[in-house]
Amino acid sequence: MHAVLPIWLVPLSLTVLFWAAAIVWPSVDDGVSYQLRLVVLALVRFSAATAATLLVWLAYFIWLFVAGDV
């Protein structure tokens, strides 16, 4: 007997993965007192995680619509 997982676990798992990577991804500290570079890199990581999350959920809802489940 096979265990069938709900399809919504795929985008949810990818969302958790993207945000975990954005949060724990190491940032380089050059010892510079003015940390603008670190702020910019953090904004880029969070923007990328947001964009990836939106794209994954958009693909999921498009798939639901095409499959006729909505």
LOKE-174934 format. One record per residue (C-alpha): residue number from 1; x, y, z; residue in three letters. Coordinates in nm, 3 decimals, always signed. Layout:
<atoms>
  num       xx       yy       zz  residuo
  NUM        X        Y        Z      ALA
...
</atoms>
This chain:
<atoms>
  num       xx       yy       zz  residuo
    1   +0.000   +0.000   +0.000      MET
    2   +0.137   +0.338   -0.100      HIS
    3   +0.112   +0.648   +0.110      ALA
    4   -0.024   +0.933   -0.096      VAL
    5   +0.093   +1.274   +0.013      LEU
    6   -0.119   +1.581   -0.054      PRO
    7   +0.004   +1.775   -0.357      ILE
    8   +0.015   +2.102   -0.161      TRP
    9   +0.313   +1.964   +0.033      LEU
   10   +0.535   +2.022   -0.271      VAL
   11   +0.504   +2.403   -0.287      PRO
   12   +0.494   +2.424   +0.092      LEU
   13   +0.818   +2.225   +0.120      SER
   14   +0.984   +2.438   -0.148      LEU
   15   +0.872   +2.754   +0.032      THR
   16   +1.024   +2.634   +0.359      VAL
   17   +1.344   +2.535   +0.176      LEU
   18   +1.377   +2.874   +0.004      PHE
   19   +1.321   +3.071   +0.324      TRP
   20   +1.549   +2.849   +0.531      ALA
   21   +1.822   +2.900   +0.273      ALA
   22   +1.763   +3.276   +0.269      ALA
   23   +1.787   +3.294   +0.647      ILE
   24   +2.083   +3.064   +0.716      VAL
   25   +2.288   +3.132   +0.402      TRP
   26   +2.626   +3.253   +0.526      PRO
   27   +2.716   +3.615   +0.464      SER
   28   +3.073   +3.730   +0.436      VAL
   29   +3.186   +3.979   +0.696      ASP
   30   +3.486   +4.174   +0.572      ASP
   31   +3.536   +4.351   +0.902      GLY
   32   +3.416   +4.677   +0.751      VAL
   33   +3.249   +4.908   +0.999      SER
   34   +2.995   +5.028   +0.742      TYR
   35   +2.793   +4.716   +0.666      GLN
   36   +2.594   +4.837   +0.365      LEU
   37   +2.717   +4.544   +0.156      ARG
   38   +2.572   +4.296   +0.406      LEU
   39   +2.240   +4.477   +0.407      VAL
   40   +2.227   +4.473   +0.027      VAL
   41   +2.315   +4.102   +0.016      LEU
   42   +2.045   +4.025   +0.272      ALA
   43   +1.790   +4.221   +0.068      LEU
   44   +1.891   +4.032   -0.245      VAL
   45   +1.854   +3.697   -0.067      ARG
   46   +1.512   +3.783   +0.073      PHE
   47   +1.397   +3.926   -0.260      SER
   48   +1.508   +3.606   -0.433      ALA
   49   +1.328   +3.394   -0.174      ALA
   50   +1.013   +3.602   -0.215      THR
   51   +1.025   +3.575   -0.594      ALA
   52   +1.089   +3.201   -0.581      ALA
   53   +0.803   +3.153   -0.336      THR
   54   +0.562   +3.347   -0.554      LEU
   55   +0.668   +3.155   -0.866      LEU
   56   +0.628   +2.817   -0.696      VAL
   57   +0.280   +2.898   -0.568      TRP
   58   +0.182   +3.051   -0.902      LEU
   59   +0.291   +2.731   -1.077      ALA
   60   +0.098   +2.526   -0.821      TYR
   61   -0.225   +2.721   -0.873      PHE
   62   -0.184   +2.714   -1.251      ILE
   63   -0.138   +2.337   -1.228      TRP
   64   -0.453   +2.310   -1.014      LEU
   65   -0.647   +2.519   -1.265      PHE
   66   -0.525   +2.317   -1.564      VAL
   67   -0.594   +1.990   -1.382      ALA
   68   -0.946   +2.112   -1.310      GLY
   69   -0.922   +2.086   -0.931      ASP
   70   -1.022   +2.447   -0.870      VAL
</atoms>
